[in-house]
Amino acid sequence: MEKCLKQSLGIDVSKLNLSLSLGFLSEGLVKDFKSHPDVSNDVSGYKALLQWLGKSVDSNVELLVVMEATGVYHQGIAHYLHKQGYAVSVMQSGRVKRYAQSLDQRSKTDALDSKMLSMLGLERSIRLWQPPSKELEQLKALSRERSSLLKDRTIENNRQGAIESSVYSNSKALKRHKNRLKLFNSQIELIEQEMQELTSKNDVLKRKIGFMVSIPGISYISAATVIGETLGFESIVNAKQLTSYAGYDVVLRESGNFKGKTRISKKGNSHIRAALHMPSMTCVRCNPTLKQFYDRLKPNKAKPLVALVAVQRKLLILMYTLWKNEENYDAEFEIKKQQKHEAFAAQDNNLINQPVS
């Protein structure tokens, strides 16, 4: 038999089951796959998976486990296999979808998806996943709960306005709506307090959020929401990946005489975009750098909202930069950067204009 160069386990995760496909890449660059009946997405299924792997994998070659991020359903198997010492990669759905489209695979089943994930692990160099800290997972859960309550509160506010404007308004129904609104407000306040307490107990998290809050217009809640949704930018390696993850990546569709409009994809984390909407409106008023950026873009855009979205994108990248570099916001950074470029340009001109001896 030819020597095995690489082996990869693809796991298609659903709420109840795991679909499995084990792939091998030989020296002749031939791929071979083994399948296994679906196992349950619980501890008993995880143990059955380990037994199969013990009999099937090549012990001389490291096994890579590839799965797609699916809300919370992948977390159990990802944490379990990582604790067992396996190399685990949790892929974002957008990247997996683009890879699947490149295969021209017309059918879609759980078995085919697991094989596709296994093939992805064999063919590509993939960044490994590391379990996020407990505090970041809790922060994400709290921010999601707060977001849900805010939406429900908006719905109740609209209903209350409709009842008050109705000719046949019901005083008892109006009272019930007001009580529900009080409950929403109190629960949102409690969640925000929990978020504050959670981050205050972690010195590193508290210090890094402080860097982000130093940006004029960014509140603690906005910063904490972004950190929770990205799990501390754990899987983000550059600004381009971050904008794509949040759905701020710009797409343009043109074909022949058809000229489409440039817009953001919105194929990303909508919670981040929602969290940055109000801060961006504040920043264009109180942040001199972003206000100048907004004023420069606004006249060239058909709608002011387009320029505001550009501010959100720039704001997100700025938050990421301060988090990674562990620096406070410098309002003079752009001016210093421009002066530095001008100094370099002047030096180049002096070198060019020097007479040749």
N, C-alpha and C positions, 0 to 999 in steps of 0.2 A: 504493500500500500504506500502511496505517496505521503510524504511528511506533511503534517497539518501546520499551516502558517498562522492561522487565526481562527478563532471560534467565537460565535456570538449567539446569544439567546434572545430572541424577540418575544416580547410579552404584550399581547393585546389585552388591555384591562377594561373590564366592565364592572358594574356594581357588584354582581354576584359571582362572576367567573373570570378565569384567566385562560386565554388561548396561547399555546406555546409552540414555538418553532426553534429548533436548534440547528444552526448553520455552521459549516466547516469550509475553510478555504485552503486548498491544497497547493503544493509547489507548482503545479501546472496551471494555477489560477482557475481551477475548476471548483465550483461551489456545490456542496451537497447538503441536503436538509433532512432532519428527522423531526417528525411531529409527535405529539402526545395528546391524548384526550384532554379536554378542558378540565381544569381543577377549580375548586371553589376559591373565592377571594377571601379566605380566612386562614387561620393558623393551620388547620388540618390540610388545606390545599397547599400551603407553603411547605409543609413537611413532605407531602407527596412529591412536590416539585424537586426538593432536595434529594430524595431517594432516586428519582429518575436521572438527575444530573450526575449523581455519584456513579451511576452505571454507564452513562453515555459520553461524558466529556473526556477529552484528552488531558490527563493530569500534568503533562509537560508544557501545556500552552494555557496562558491566562484566558479565562472566560470573561467576555464582555456581555453585560445584560443591558438590553435596550428596550425602553418603554416610552410611551407618549404620556405627557402630563394630562390628566383627566380630572380636573377639580381636586377632589380629596380621595378618589377611589384607588389611585396608584400609590398613595402614601404608605399603606400597610406593607405591601410587598417590597417597595423600595427600601424602607427602613429595615425590614427583616433580612433581605439579602445583603445589604450593606453591613449589618452586624455580623453576618456570617463570613465576611471578608471578601465578597465578590465586588468587582468593578461594575458600578451601576451608572447608567446614563439616562436621565429623564429629559426627553426631547420636547421642545415646544411644538405645538400642533402645526404652526405655519410651516416650519422647516420639514416636518414629516409629510405634510400634504404636497409640498413642492417636489419632494423626492418621489413620492408615489406617482405624481403626474408624469415624471420623467420616464417611468417604466411602461407607460401606455397600458396600464392594467385596467381593463374595462369592468371586470367584476369586482365586487367588494364583499368579503365575508371576514369573520373574525380570524379564520385560519390563514387567509391570504394576507391580512393585515399583519399578523404575527410573523409570517414569512418575510414580508416586506421590511419589517423592523430588523429582523435578523440579517437580511441582506444589507441594510443600511449600516449595521455595525461591522460587517465584513468589508465593505467598500470604502467607508469614509473614516477619517480621523475625527473622533468625537470627544468632546470635553466631558470629563467625568463629573458626576453629581456628588455633592456633599450635603448631608442632612443639615438643614438650617437650625439655628438655635431655638430652644423652646420659647424664648421671649418673642422672637420674630414671628413664629407661628401664631402665638396668642395675639400679638399686635395685629396681624393680618385678619384673624377671626373677629376681633373687636371692630376693626375699621369696616369690615364687610357688614357686621351687624348694624353699625351706626348708619352706613349707607342705605341699608334696607329700611331702617326706621325713618330716615329723612324722606325717602320716596313715599312711604305710607303717610307721613305727616303732611306732605304736599297734597296728596289725594284727599285727606280729611279736610284740609284748609279749603280746597276747591268745593268740596261738598257742603261745607258750612256756608261758604259764600252763596252757593245756589239756594240753600234753604232760607237764608236771610233775605234773598232777593225774590223769593217766591211769594205770590199773592196769598197762597194757602200755607204759609209757613207754620210749622208745628213747634211750639215752644219746648215741648218735652224732647223731641228729636234734636233740636238745637242744643239743649242742655247736655244730651248724651254725647254729641259731637265735641262739645267744649271739654267734657270730661276726658274723652279719648285723646284730645289734643294735649291736655295737661299730662296725661300718662306718657305720651310720646316724648314730650319735652323733658320730663323727669328721667325717663330711661336714657335718652340721648345724653343728658348731663351726667348720669351715672357712668355710662360707657366712656365718656371723655375723661372722667376722673380715674377710671380704671387704666386707661391708656397712659395717663400721666404717672400714675403710681408704678405701672409696669416698667416704663423706661427710666424712671428715677432710681430704681433699684439696680440698674445695670449701668455702671460708670461709663463703659465704652459707648453704649447706645446713647446715653444721655449727652455725652460730649460730642458725638458725631451729629446728632440731631441739632445741637447748638450751632454747628457750622452752617447747617441749612437754614435755620431760623434767622441767621444773621443777614439773609437777603431781605431787603425792604419789601414788604408785601406778603411774605411767607409766614403763615402762622404755624404753631406747633402741630395742630390737627392735620394741616395739609402735608407737612413734612413727615409726620408719623404715618399717614395713609400711604404716601409714596414708598416709604421704607418698608411698611408691612406688605404692600402689594408686590414689591420686588424682592422681598425677603433680604433686605440689606444689599441689594444689587448683587446677589450671590452668583447668579448665572450670567451677569452682564460683563462683557469684556471691553466694549467700546461704545461710543456715543451712537453710532449707526445702529447697532444692535438694540440699544435702549429705545430709540425712537420707533424702531420696528415693533418692539415688544409692546409699546404703548399705543401703537396704531397711528403714529404721527409721520410715518414714512410717506413720502410724496409719490403718487403714481400718475402717469400720463398715458392715455390711450389714443394712438393715432394710426390710421391705416388708409393709404391712398389719399383721397380727397377729404376723408373724414378727419377732423381735428377735434379731439376730445378736450375736456377741461382738466386742468391740473388740480388735484385734490389729494387729501390725505386718505390712506387706505381704510382707516378705522378697524383694521383687522388686528386688533390687539386688546390690551387691557383697558376696558372702558372705565374702570374705577379710577385709574390714574388720570385719565382725561377729565373726568368729572371733578376730581379733587383739585385740578389746576385751573378750572374755569374761573372761579371767583378770584383766586390770587392773581391771575393774569390781568383781570380788570383793575385790581388794586395797584399792581406794579406799573401799569401804563400811566398812573397818576402820581405815584410817590417814588418810583424807582427811576432816577435820572437816565441810567444807561438803557433800560428797557423802554422808557418813554421815548427816547430819541430813536430807538430801533422801530417802535410802533409808528411814530410820526413819519418816518422815512418810507415805510411800507404802505401805509394806509392810502395815500393818493393813487398808488399804482394798482390797487386791488378793487374789484367790482363791489365787494362788500367789506365793511370794516371787520366783520367776524373773521375773514380770511387772515387779516393782519394779526388779529387777536390770537388765532390758533398758532401762528408763527411765533408769537411771544410765549405761548404755553410750551412749545417745543424747545425754544431757547432756554426757558426757565427750567425745564426738566433736565436738560444737559448741564446747566449751571449747578443744579442741586447735586447731580451725580459727580461732577468735577470736585466740588467742595467736600463731598463725602469721601471720595477716593484720596484726595490730596490732604485731607484733614486741615483745611484752611478756612478762615473766615472770609466773608464777602468783602471784596475790595472795590469800592465804587470808582476808583481811578484806574482800574486794571486796563480797560480799553484804551484810555488815553496814554498810559505808559507803554502799552503794546504798540500803538501807533507811533509814538516817539521813538521807540526802539527800532521799528522798521525804517523810519526816516533817517535815523542815525546810520544804519547799515547801508541805506541807499546813498547817503552822502559820502561814506567811505568808499563805496564802489566807484562813484563818480570821480573822486579824487585820484583813485588808482588809474582809472581810464585816462584822465586828463594829464597825468604826469608825463613829462617828455621822456622819450626813450634815450638812454645814454649810449 
